[in-house]
Amino acid sequence: MAQTHQRWVRVALKGDVVWGLLEGESVVRVSGTPYGTWERAEALGRLNALTLLAPATPSKIVCVGRNYVAHAVEHNVEVPTEPLLFLKPPSSVIGPGAPILYPALSRQVEHEAELAIVIGRRCHAVAAERAWDYVLGVTCANDVTARDIQRSDKLWTRGKGFDTFCPLGPWLVAGVTAADLADVAITCRVNGEVRQTGRTSEMVFTPADIIAYITQVMTLEPGDVVLTGTPAGVSRLYPGDVVEVELESIGCLRNPIATP
């Protein structure tokens, strides 16, 4: 992926939230947002000295289930003939480094490493060939799931919807194209051990297909997030673990697991 793509970060700064551009290991503050007009401002400092927040504040998070054949197989379920959609609430979003809280209601919390698409312009009923015109950029996501609750409920809202169950970050990479994402490696590690590996080329439905399908049903707003499914290898998380979702040429999202 080209190094000219912009890497946007949301930074907590003295009780405020500001946008910045990552340049090397330093962050430059931006006046404005990546969704509209903006100008470079002053330097904020080194990346490792700043507190990063999730690089999107969605009104909704639309997710696609079973979008990798191997993941469907490991759960002994059929691959859908159309994108299988579900929602996660905005209250589930956290940023890099923030703890994923292990809910007392569950005994089986699992990671799901995913490519996340961030919408840049309001879109409704778009064709797949035009879908990328409405994308601002991409980031890493972890579709954390209480698997025991998901299975017992049949519907997925509770198992997918706990607070802290949608880590996003560490930054938003803007300016990417569909071609850039055609064959990107996805890796998940827990305490340094590789648990999931896959490539975006293994998706059943492409991101453009997914956006087109979603927008036949609902309008996507700037900042909305689309999760594109997870490869095989999902496994349990426990308090004290550190889970990493890494997307080739995009970034690495790290979060510890903690009890409330």
Helices and strands as residue ranges (DSSP letters): E 6-13, E 16-23, E 26-32, E 38-46, G 47-49, E 51-53, E 61-65, H 69-74, E 84-88, G 90-92, E 93-94, E 100-101, E 109-110, E 113-119, G 128-134, E 135-142, E 145-146, H 147-153, H 157-161, E 166-174, E 185-190, E 193-199, G 200-202, H 207-214, E 225-227, E 236-237, E 242-247, E 251-258
